Amino acid sequence: MMMKKSYHLKAKTNVYALFVLVLIALNPSGLFAQSKMSFVISVPEVAKHLYHVELNCKAVQADTVNFQMPVWTPGFYSIKDYASAVSNFSVTGAANKPLKWEHTDRRSWQVIAKKQDIHISYDVKAEDPFIADINLTEDYGYIIPGALLLYTQQALPFPVTLTVKPYKLWPQFVAMGLNELPGKKNVFSAVNFDELYDSPLLMGHLETLPAIMVKGIPHQFIGYNLGDLDRTQLTVDLKKIFESGSRIIGDIPYKSYTFLAVGVPQSGSFGGIEHLNSASLIIGNKNLLTTKNRLHFYNFLAHEYFHTYNVKRIRPIELGPFDYSKENYTDLLWVSEGFTVYYENIITRAAGLMSAQQVLDNFKECIKNYENKEGHLHQSAAAASRAIWEMEGNPNSRNADELNKTISVYDKGCALAIMLDLKIRNETGNQRSLDDLMRSLYRKYYKEKNRGFTADEFKKEAEQIAGVTLDELFSYANTTVEPNYAKYFSYAGLAIDTASHWVIGNNLGISAGINGNSIIVREVSWQSPAWKAGIQPNDQILRIDGNEATLPGIKGPIPDKREGDQIVIRIKRNGTEQDLTLILNKWRTKSFDIMPLPGASKLQTLIYNSWMRN
C-alpha cells in the first residue's frame, strides 16, 4: 500500500518562495515569519524502547504556540494514536528557564512562548514493528517521522532540519531519503514538513546491498535481518525493476532511491509504504527468492517503486499538501492504488521476470477478488476510495453486513486500469496507451502545475489521450454497473469467462493482511466457511492444518479437499490462542479465466503483443 511527500521539492523554487512571502505578508507577526525549527533524535538506551526528541524553535514570534502530533502517516490510510506514546514532556525558554505549557487535548500541547526561543524535550515509546509506526530494539531502530515529531500548523510549509544520533553501540549510519547537510554527519534537511514526514529512517545493525545505478542515479536496498537470500540475484533483478519502472514515465525525479527493509521470520508475506524517494518494507525473510515467493516479492517491490510516480507525483489533488489532523479523503484511490497494482505486473513483465500468462493470471485474480464478493453490487470504486479510511483504520466499526458491502480499490482499480489501457490502444490503433496518460499527468500536473489533479481533470486527460469520450468506462468507477469485460479484453484478442461455476473449498472467505510480524484478518465473507466457524476481523492467524499460516495459503486454493472436508485454523484473539474448524462447502463463483480468441485480427494481435511487452 500504499505516501508522504514534498511537492515543492522538484523545482518551482520561485513559486515556493512566493508562497512563503505571501504567508509572511498575510501574517507578519505569525509564529514562523522568522522562526526556524530543528529536531534532534537520540537513543540514550534501547532497553526502555524510548526515542528521545529535542525540538528547537528559534526566533518565535508568537505569545502562544500549539504543537501537535500527526494522527496519520501518508501512505497508510488509518488514524493512529501516535500522541499516546509521548512522555516526559518539558519546555524551556531563554536562559533555560521553564515555560508554562498545557496538554490541551489528546494530541496537542500549548506552550506559553512569550516571543522567545523554545526548547522542547520529550520521549516516545517505540514498540510497534509495523512500518506505519516506530520501533526500537537492541538491534535496530525504525522511525516513521510522523509518529515521532511534533509540528505546528504554521510551520508546515517551512524548512526543517533533523539530526539523528544512533545508539552508541550501533554503527553510526542512518539510512533515509533526506539529504545530508554538507560536511555534517547524520544532519538532514527537508524543504518542509511534508518532505520530513515522507522520509522514514532505519538504523542499527543493517546490511547494505551494492548500489544499483540507473541513468547515473543510485538505487539501494538496505535492511535489517534480510535472511538467507541470494544477494547477487536480488541486485541483478532489482536493476531490471528500476529500469523498466522508470522507463514508463521516462524521467527519474529523485537524486537517489532506497528500499528500507525489515525482515521477519515468515514466508511469502510482505507489507510496504511508499515515500517520495524511498519505500518502507516488511518482508518475510524465509525462502524469499524461491519459485513460490519470488514473483510475489518482485511484484511487491515493483508496486512500491512505481508509487514513486503514481501517488507521490501523479496524484489526486487531495493527496498533498496534507492535513495531519484528520483523514484526507479522495475519490481517486482506485487510480492511486489500483493502477499501481496494474503497473506492478507490467513492470515485472517488462523486466523479463514474469511471463505473459502469469500477468494474465494476476489480472484474473484482481477481477475475481471483488467480483466474487457481494460488495461489488453495493460499492463503487470511487466510494471505496473514500471508505478505505474506515476499512484500514477501524474495521470493527462496521458489522459483518456492512463489511460485506465493500470492495477493494486495489482490485477494482487494477481492473479499471486494464480496461482503460486496452480502450486507449484500440481507439488509437495502438499508437497510444495508458502509459501516455500517466506521462501526460506527470508532465502537466506534477512538472508544470506542481499540484494534483481533480477527478474531472483526470477524466478529461484520459479522453484527450484516447480521442473519444469515456463515459461508459468511468461509469464503472463511479457506479456499481457491471463492466463489459468481454468487450474490453477482445481489443487484445482475448476472451474472459464470466459464467458462474460451482467450486469446492477454494475460498475460505478470509481477507487478511500483514501487521508487524502477524497475519491479521481484515474481513470475513458473509456465510463463508470462515464466517460459520466464527473467525472475526482482527483475529491473528497462526496455523492452517498444523502448518505455518501464509497469505497465499489463506487465499487458496485448498488442494485435495472436497465438500464437507474440515480445515483447522489456529487463531489468536485478545491474547488467547484457539483452534477453529472450517467445513468446506460449494461456492457459486466465476473463474474469469482469460484465453485467446480464435482468429484474432492484426490490430488485436498488435495490441496484445505491445500490451504484454512481447
BELLINVEN-V282894 format. One line per field, one symbol per residue. phi: phi as a letter, one per 20 degrees, with the letter a starting at -180 (. if undefined). A space follows every 50 residues. Layout:
phi=???
This chain:
phi=.d.bbceefeolffffffffffgfffbfdfgdfcfcdbdcdccgbefeld edcddddelfddeccdecdgdacgocebfcefffeeblfbcccglmefdf bcefbgcccddeellbfccdcbdcfccdfffebdbbcfdbcccegfecdf bcgfegedfbdcdddfgfeegedceaefeffgmcflddccfafffgfecf ccbpedcdfgfdeclmdfccccbdlfneceffffffffgfffffffffen bdeceacbeddcecfccmcbbbcecfbabecdcfeelfdfgfdgfffffg fffffffgeepfcebfffepgedeeafdfbedffefeffffgffffffff fmdbeffffffffgfffggdfedfgfedcefffffffffffeebfffdef fffedccefffffffffgfffffffffdmmecbfgfffffffffeefeel bedeffffffffffffmbfcgfffffedcdfffeggffffgdmcdcedfe cecdmebfnddcbecmededfebcfgmfgfffenfcgnfeedbclndgfc fgfffnfeflccgnfdcddeccclndebdcdddfcfcebdelfdbfefmf fffgfffgfffelf
